[in-house]
Amino acid sequence: MKLNRHISGQIERPADKQRYVRRLFAGVAGRYDLTNDVMSLGLHRRWKRRLLALADLRTHHRVLDLAAGTGDLARGALRRAAGASNEIRVFAADLTPEMMRAGRARPGPDLAGWIGADALRLPFPDGAFDRVIIGYGLRNFADLDAALAETLRCLHPGGRLISLDFGHPPIQALQRAYLAYLDASTRLVGWALHRDPESYVYIPESLRRFPDQREMVRRMEAVGFAECGYEDLMLGAMAINYGDRR
């Protein structure tokens, strides 16, 4: 799993990775939603609906969309709970101001708040949320275990974390083919949308370092989550991980 040397030098240390990720997403914010549609052929919408179904949103829940980007999941949560939307409060938090500005400009239901936040030092009290939902965010955090522990701290007892991200197919040949596809497709999309083939090379490179969905269960359990599990999508090329706070 050899990384692109140019990117490897910029994401090796947590502080360097945080700067790289913020700069990357600031540069692509204007076309982030279009990129998701193009790269997933629109399937990311279906996967996010499945994440929200697993979230089991209920009346009076306080929900945090962490690493929210433009707020896709946050607005999806409000739409899913439309009958009780005046009783469910949904917040969106992200590290990148440009992404949040793009999110605020999108049509759709109003969120309870947009908050600039580092996932390693969340500005919320203990037990502030009943659900934390994350779409393609865990892979980008500078310190995964610290971010998981901080998320657990912010969950109310009985609360749940649900995360959607790129996965690792369990068959090695399929995994190699998948990474080869991502290497090629991200360069193509980067050139087509930004005239920069390197714009999205970070995706396969970060995936090479990211734990597979089975290891993620172990990492979540290690910081204190209970009832952890995962659900494979597209033969494991995508996955939803989840766990509860006792």
C-alpha positions as a LaTeX table, in Angstrom:
\begin{tabular}{lrrr}
\hline
Residue & $x$ (\AA) & $y$ (\AA) & $z$ (\AA) \\
\hline
Met1 & 0.00 & 0.00 & 0.00 \\
Lys2 & 2.53 & 2.59 & $-1.11$ \\
Leu3 & 1.31 & 6.16 & $-0.85$ \\
Asn4 & 1.78 & 8.94 & $-3.33$ \\
Arg5 & 4.99 & 10.51 & $-1.99$ \\
His6 & 3.82 & 14.08 & $-2.51$ \\
Ile7 & 0.69 & 13.54 & $-0.42$ \\
Ser8 & 2.37 & 11.22 & 2.09 \\
Gly9 & 4.68 & 14.00 & 3.24 \\
Gln10 & 1.69 & 16.25 & 3.88 \\
Ile11 & $-0.49$ & 13.86 & 5.90 \\
Glu12 & 2.10 & 11.93 & 7.89 \\
Arg13 & 1.72 & 13.96 & 11.10 \\
Pro14 & $-1.65$ & 14.95 & 12.58 \\
Ala15 & $-1.07$ & 18.71 & 12.40 \\
Asp16 & 0.13 & 18.42 & 8.79 \\
Lys17 & $-2.87$ & 16.30 & 7.83 \\
Gln18 & $-5.29$ & 18.76 & 9.37 \\
Arg19 & $-3.78$ & 21.63 & 7.38 \\
Tyr20 & $-3.78$ & 19.57 & 4.19 \\
Val21 & $-7.42$ & 18.51 & 4.59 \\
Arg22 & $-8.60$ & 22.04 & 5.36 \\
Arg23 & $-6.77$ & 23.43 & 2.32 \\
Leu24 & $-8.03$ & 20.62 & 0.09 \\
Phe25 & $-11.70$ & 21.07 & 0.98 \\
Ala26 & $-11.48$ & 24.84 & 0.87 \\
Gly27 & $-10.38$ & 24.50 & $-2.75$ \\
Val28 & $-13.13$ & 22.09 & $-3.84$ \\
Ala29 & $-16.04$ & 23.45 & $-1.78$ \\
Gly30 & $-17.78$ & 25.10 & $-4.73$ \\
Arg31 & $-18.15$ & 21.82 & $-6.60$ \\
Tyr32 & $-18.14$ & 19.36 & $-3.74$ \\
Asp33 & $-21.76$ & 18.29 & $-4.16$ \\
Leu34 & $-21.36$ & 17.87 & $-7.91$ \\
Thr35 & $-18.24$ & 15.78 & $-7.31$ \\
Asn36 & $-20.14$ & 13.43 & $-4.99$ \\
Asp37 & $-22.82$ & 12.91 & $-7.64$ \\
Val38 & $-20.30$ & 12.32 & $-10.41$ \\
Met39 & $-17.98$ & 9.99 & $-8.52$ \\
Ser40 & $-20.76$ & 7.84 & $-7.01$ \\
Leu41 & $-23.12$ & 8.08 & $-10.01$ \\
Gly42 & $-25.60$ & 9.52 & $-7.54$ \\
Leu43 & $-25.50$ & 6.45 & $-5.29$ \\
His44 & $-24.20$ & 8.41 & $-2.31$ \\
Arg45 & $-27.76$ & 9.66 & $-1.80$ \\
Arg46 & $-29.00$ & 6.10 & $-1.32$ \\
Trp47 & $-26.16$ & 5.27 & 1.05 \\
Lys48 & $-26.88$ & 8.38 & 3.13 \\
Arg49 & $-30.53$ & 7.44 & 3.37 \\
Arg50 & $-29.45$ & 4.07 & 4.73 \\
Leu51 & $-27.21$ & 5.79 & 7.30 \\
Leu52 & $-30.16$ & 7.90 & 8.43 \\
Ala53 & $-32.36$ & 4.83 & 8.71 \\
Leu54 & $-29.76$ & 3.25 & 11.03 \\
Ala55 & $-29.68$ & 6.47 & 13.05 \\
Asp56 & $-33.26$ & 5.78 & 14.19 \\
Leu57 & $-34.06$ & 9.47 & 14.72 \\
Arg58 & $-36.71$ & 10.22 & 17.31 \\
Thr59 & $-38.65$ & 13.13 & 18.74 \\
His60 & $-36.54$ & 15.51 & 20.88 \\
His61 & $-33.24$ & 14.13 & 19.54 \\
Arg62 & $-30.33$ & 16.52 & 19.26 \\
Val63 & $-28.29$ & 15.51 & 16.22 \\
Leu64 & $-24.78$ & 16.54 & 15.15 \\
Asp65 & $-23.66$ & 16.18 & 11.54 \\
Leu66 & $-19.90$ & 16.12 & 12.12 \\
Ala67 & $-17.51$ & 16.94 & 9.27 \\
Ala68 & $-20.75$ & 18.07 & 7.67 \\
Gly69 & $-19.33$ & 19.62 & 4.52 \\
Thr70 & $-22.30$ & 21.27 & 2.86 \\
Gly71 & $-24.78$ & 19.67 & 5.26 \\
Asp72 & $-26.13$ & 16.84 & 3.12 \\
Leu73 & $-26.73$ & 14.51 & 6.06 \\
Ala74 & $-27.98$ & 17.27 & 8.34 \\
Arg75 & $-30.70$ & 18.29 & 5.89 \\
Gly76 & $-31.47$ & 14.65 & 5.20 \\
Ala77 & $-32.01$ & 14.14 & 8.93 \\
Leu78 & $-34.49$ & 17.03 & 9.04 \\
Arg79 & $-36.36$ & 15.75 & 6.01 \\
Arg80 & $-36.52$ & 12.25 & 7.43 \\
Ala81 & $-37.92$ & 13.59 & 10.68 \\
Ala82 & $-40.17$ & 16.14 & 8.96 \\
Gly83 & $-43.19$ & 15.33 & 11.12 \\
Ala84 & $-41.23$ & 16.22 & 14.23 \\
Ser85 & $-38.77$ & 18.71 & 12.72 \\
Asn86 & $-39.77$ & 21.39 & 15.23 \\
Glu87 & $-38.74$ & 19.01 & 18.03 \\
Ile88 & $-35.54$ & 17.58 & 16.51 \\
Arg89 & $-32.57$ & 19.93 & 16.51 \\
Val90 & $-29.85$ & 19.28 & 13.94 \\
Phe91 & $-26.46$ & 21.00 & 13.99 \\
Ala92 & $-23.74$ & 20.92 & 11.34 \\
Ala93 & $-20.07$ & 21.18 & 12.29 \\
Asp94 & $-17.09$ & 21.34 & 9.97 \\
Leu95 & $-13.44$ & 22.39 & 10.01 \\
Thr96 & $-13.58$ & 24.30 & 6.71 \\
Pro97 & $-15.37$ & 27.68 & 6.53 \\
Glu98 & $-15.64$ & 27.50 & 2.73 \\
Met99 & $-17.60$ & 24.25 & 2.95 \\
Met100 & $-19.99$ & 25.70 & 5.50 \\
Arg101 & $-20.55$ & 28.81 & 3.37 \\
Ala102 & $-21.45$ & 26.58 & 0.44 \\
Gly103 & $-23.78$ & 24.63 & 2.73 \\
Arg104 & $-25.57$ & 27.70 & 4.02 \\
Ala105 & $-26.25$ & 28.75 & 0.43 \\
Arg106 & $-28.02$ & 25.48 & $-0.41$ \\
Pro107 & $-31.82$ & 25.35 & $-0.46$ \\
Gly108 & $-33.56$ & 23.17 & 2.06 \\
Pro109 & $-34.69$ & 23.11 & 5.68 \\
Asp110 & $-32.89$ & 25.39 & 8.12 \\
Leu111 & $-30.52$ & 23.79 & 10.60 \\
Ala112 & $-30.31$ & 24.69 & 14.26 \\
Gly113 & $-26.78$ & 25.94 & 13.70 \\
Trp114 & $-23.54$ & 25.82 & 11.72 \\
Ile115 & $-20.45$ & 25.51 & 13.89 \\
Gly116 & $-16.77$ & 25.67 & 12.99 \\
Ala117 & $-15.22$ & 22.78 & 14.88 \\
Asp118 & $-12.15$ & 20.57 & 15.08 \\
Ala119 & $-13.24$ & 16.95 & 15.61 \\
Leu120 & $-10.38$ & 16.49 & 18.10 \\
Arg121 & $-11.64$ & 19.34 & 20.33 \\
Leu122 & $-15.39$ & 19.65 & 19.89 \\
Pro123 & $-16.93$ & 22.77 & 21.47 \\
Phe124 & $-19.82$ & 20.91 & 23.10 \\
Pro125 & $-20.46$ & 19.73 & 26.65 \\
Asp126 & $-20.45$ & 16.08 & 27.63 \\
Gly127 & $-23.56$ & 14.23 & 26.48 \\
Ala128 & $-24.78$ & 17.07 & 24.25 \\
Phe129 & $-26.15$ & 14.88 & 21.44 \\
Asp130 & $-28.33$ & 11.82 & 20.98 \\
Arg131 & $-26.91$ & 11.08 & 17.52 \\
Val132 & $-23.67$ & 11.95 & 15.74 \\
Ile133 & $-23.79$ & 11.27 & 12.00 \\
Ile134 & $-20.71$ & 11.43 & 9.77 \\
Gly135 & $-20.52$ & 11.15 & 6.01 \\
Tyr136 & $-17.01$ & 10.59 & 4.62 \\
Gly137 & $-15.40$ & 12.33 & 7.58 \\
Leu138 & $-13.65$ & 9.83 & 9.85 \\
Arg139 & $-11.05$ & 9.13 & 7.17 \\
Asn140 & $-10.05$ & 12.80 & 7.19 \\
Phe141 & $-9.56$ & 13.32 & 10.91 \\
Ala142 & $-5.99$ & 14.01 & 11.96 \\
Asp143 & $-6.17$ & 11.48 & 14.83 \\
Leu144 & $-8.88$ & 8.86 & 14.35 \\
Asp145 & $-8.84$ & 7.40 & 17.86 \\
Ala146 & $-8.87$ & 10.83 & 19.51 \\
Ala147 & $-11.79$ & 11.88 & 17.29 \\
Leu148 & $-13.73$ & 8.73 & 18.19 \\
Ala149 & $-13.15$ & 9.36 & 21.90 \\
Glu150 & $-14.22$ & 13.00 & 21.56 \\
Thr151 & $-17.36$ & 11.96 & 19.69 \\
Leu152 & $-18.17$ & 9.45 & 22.43 \\
Arg153 & $-17.79$ & 12.19 & 25.04 \\
Cys154 & $-20.35$ & 14.35 & 23.25 \\
Leu155 & $-22.95$ & 11.58 & 23.05 \\
His156 & $-25.65$ & 11.22 & 25.69 \\
Pro157 & $-25.86$ & 7.76 & 27.28 \\
Gly158 & $-27.87$ & 5.66 & 24.85 \\
Gly159 & $-26.70$ & 7.86 & 21.99 \\
Arg160 & $-25.28$ & 6.54 & 18.75 \\
Leu161 & $-22.53$ & 7.31 & 16.24 \\
Ile162 & $-23.20$ & 6.30 & 12.63 \\
Ser163 & $-20.53$ & 6.84 & 9.97 \\
Leu164 & $-20.51$ & 6.27 & 6.21 \\
Asp165 & $-17.17$ & 6.09 & 4.42 \\
Phe166 & $-15.17$ & 4.29 & 1.77 \\
Gly167 & $-14.61$ & 0.69 & 2.79 \\
His168 & $-12.20$ & $-2.14$ & 2.10 \\
Pro169 & $-13.67$ & $-5.09$ & 0.19 \\
Pro170 & $-12.71$ & $-8.31$ & 2.01 \\
Ile171 & $-11.38$ & $-9.97$ & $-1.16$ \\
Gln172 & $-7.85$ & $-8.75$ & $-1.86$ \\
Ala173 & $-8.16$ & $-8.90$ & $-5.65$ \\
Leu174 & $-11.30$ & $-6.79$ & $-5.46$ \\
Gln175 & $-9.58$ & $-4.34$ & $-3.12$ \\
Arg176 & $-6.67$ & $-3.90$ & $-5.54$ \\
Ala177 & $-9.04$ & $-3.38$ & $-8.46$ \\
Tyr178 & $-11.07$ & $-0.89$ & $-6.42$ \\
Leu179 & $-8.02$ & 1.19 & $-5.51$ \\
Ala180 & $-6.84$ & 1.14 & $-9.13$ \\
Tyr181 & $-10.26$ & 2.42 & $-10.19$ \\
Leu182 & $-10.11$ & 5.20 & $-7.58$ \\
Asp183 & $-6.59$ & 6.15 & $-8.65$ \\
Ala184 & $-7.77$ & 6.62 & $-12.23$ \\
Ser185 & $-11.25$ & 8.05 & $-11.63$ \\
Thr186 & $-10.21$ & 10.66 & $-9.09$ \\
Arg187 & $-7.63$ & 12.06 & $-11.49$ \\
Leu188 & $-10.20$ & 12.16 & $-14.28$ \\
Val189 & $-12.80$ & 13.90 & $-12.13$ \\
Gly190 & $-10.20$ & 16.32 & $-10.76$ \\
Trp191 & $-9.23$ & 17.35 & $-14.28$ \\
Ala192 & $-12.83$ & 17.57 & $-15.52$ \\
Leu193 & $-14.12$ & 19.69 & $-12.64$ \\
His194 & $-11.06$ & 21.68 & $-11.56$ \\
Arg195 & $-8.56$ & 21.28 & $-14.40$ \\
Asp196 & $-6.31$ & 19.73 & $-11.76$ \\
Pro197 & $-5.90$ & 15.94 & $-11.88$ \\
Glu198 & $-4.42$ & 15.97 & $-8.37$ \\
Ser199 & $-7.51$ & 17.51 & $-6.69$ \\
Tyr200 & $-8.96$ & 14.22 & $-5.50$ \\
Val201 & $-5.93$ & 11.93 & $-5.44$ \\
Tyr202 & $-6.14$ & 12.26 & $-1.66$ \\
Ile203 & $-9.20$ & 9.97 & $-1.65$ \\
Pro204 & $-7.47$ & 6.70 & $-2.60$ \\
Glu205 & $-4.32$ & 7.69 & $-0.73$ \\
Ser206 & $-6.23$ & 8.32 & 2.49 \\
Leu207 & $-8.17$ & 5.09 & 2.03 \\
Arg208 & $-4.92$ & 3.14 & 1.92 \\
Arg209 & $-4.24$ & 4.30 & 5.49 \\
Phe210 & $-7.81$ & 4.05 & 6.75 \\
Pro211 & $-8.85$ & 0.99 & 8.82 \\
Asp212 & $-11.24$ & $-1.40$ & 7.16 \\
Gln213 & $-14.78$ & $-1.61$ & 8.51 \\
Arg214 & $-13.93$ & $-4.64$ & 10.65 \\
Glu215 & $-10.94$ & $-2.92$ & 12.24 \\
Met216 & $-13.10$ & 0.18 & 12.75 \\
Val217 & $-15.39$ & $-1.88$ & 14.98 \\
Arg218 & $-12.38$ & $-2.78$ & 17.12 \\
Arg219 & $-11.19$ & 0.83 & 17.23 \\
Met220 & $-14.63$ & 2.04 & 18.31 \\
Glu221 & $-14.84$ & $-0.61$ & 21.02 \\
Ala222 & $-11.36$ & 0.32 & 22.26 \\
Val223 & $-12.42$ & 3.91 & 23.05 \\
Gly224 & $-15.61$ & 2.77 & 24.79 \\
Phe225 & $-18.38$ & 2.36 & 22.22 \\
Ala226 & $-20.78$ & $-0.55$ & 22.72 \\
Glu227 & $-22.97$ & $-2.59$ & 20.36 \\
Cys228 & $-20.58$ & $-1.76$ & 17.50 \\
Gly229 & $-21.04$ & $-3.14$ & 14.03 \\
Tyr230 & $-20.93$ & $-2.36$ & 10.34 \\
Glu231 & $-22.94$ & $-2.80$ & 7.19 \\
Asp232 & $-21.24$ & $-3.36$ & 3.84 \\
Leu233 & $-22.41$ & $-1.53$ & 0.74 \\
Met234 & $-21.30$ & $-2.38$ & $-2.80$ \\
Leu235 & $-19.49$ & $-5.57$ & $-1.70$ \\
Gly236 & $-17.66$ & $-3.63$ & 0.99 \\
Ala237 & $-16.43$ & $-0.81$ & $-1.24$ \\
Met238 & $-18.51$ & 1.45 & 1.00 \\
Ala239 & $-19.45$ & 0.77 & 4.60 \\
Ile240 & $-21.49$ & 2.15 & 7.46 \\
Asn241 & $-20.01$ & 1.75 & 10.95 \\
Tyr242 & $-22.02$ & 2.35 & 14.10 \\
Gly243 & $-21.75$ & 2.14 & 17.85 \\
Asp244 & $-23.59$ & 3.29 & 20.97 \\
Arg245 & $-22.62$ & 5.05 & 24.16 \\
Arg246 & $-23.56$ & 2.99 & 27.20 \\
\hline
\end{tabular}
